[in-house]
Amino acid sequence: MYISIRKYKLTSQDAKTRGELTRQINDVFLPQISKTPGFVSYYAVDGGSGTLATVSVFESQSGAEESNRQAADFLKKTLPALASGPPEITSGEVIASQTVRSGAKSAS
């Protein structure tokens, strides 16, 4: 598995802008990126203080790289004034992971 993490510095921190960004990600970007070969999952995180981080998980390195290209294109075409500069990108092969299966109970 390969992951690409993109961290954006947003130009606005108001609730209206966050709402529009959330809507655009859910309605436009998620349907697009989920069709990329090898797609596993995608997460967008409001980091507070005007930051947004996104995590794209793919089965292959080429999928993770393609997600960076798609994210840049999406931002440029859909929300060009939202980010102040390009994102900080961290990408690479997953070397350790653990997930809880859906419906599994955690130990108390």
PyMOL commands that set and color helices and strands:
alter all, ss='L'
color gray80, all
select helices_A, chain A and resi 15-33+61-78
alter helices_A, ss='H'
color red, helices_A
select strands_A, chain A and resi 2-9+39-48+51-58+88-93
alter strands_A, ss='S'
color yellow, strands_A
deselect
rebuild
show_as cartoon
